[in-house]
Amino acid sequence: MQLKIKDRLINNIRPSIMGLFDILTKEQDGKTTIIVNVAGRAETPYYIKQKGRSEAGCFVRIGSSSQPMTEDMINKLMSKRHHLSLANIVSRHQDLEFEQLTKNIITLQIVCK
């Protein structure tokens, strides 16, 4: 049973959670309980491979239930993952001015026509 659960986790969750989980069994009152401990890391959100990174594939734990994540929740996690915003992206050309930007836009308009 543990091998089956391990294979399902590895094959159906993206990004890969290989090495991030432990599967334990516990016997109590003649019943076997399977415990899956999953560690977190910065590559969230994790999602069901078949459903993709969407509301149908991403879930959040609320109390004792799992609820689909909203698109906004997914986007917030993705922005934390990549830390990308215009304020954080360094230009390769530090000497740019609005005059240079205007020339570049005019050049792009000519090339695109």
KADAJO-V66322 format. One line per field, one symbol per residue. phi: phi as a letter, one per 20 degrees, with the letter a starting at -180 (. if undefined). psi: psi as a letter, one per 40 degrees, with the letter a starting at -180 (. if undefined). burial: + if it has 9 or more other ideal C-beta (glycine too) atoms within 8 Angstrom, else -. A space follows every 50 residues. Layout:
phi = ???
psi = ???
burial = ???
This chain:
phi = .ffffgffffeddcggdgndbcdcdceblmddddddedeebfefeebfgf emebffddccecmdcddfffgffffffffffeldbgfeeeffdeefcfff fffffffffffff
psi = ddddddddddeehiihfheeiihiihhhfeihhhhhhhiiiefiiiihdd eagideehiihhbeihiiiidddddddddddefhiddehhidgeeiiddd dddddddddddd.
burial = ----++--++--+---+---+-+-+--------+-+-------++++++- -++++-++-+--------+---++--+++++------------------+ +------------
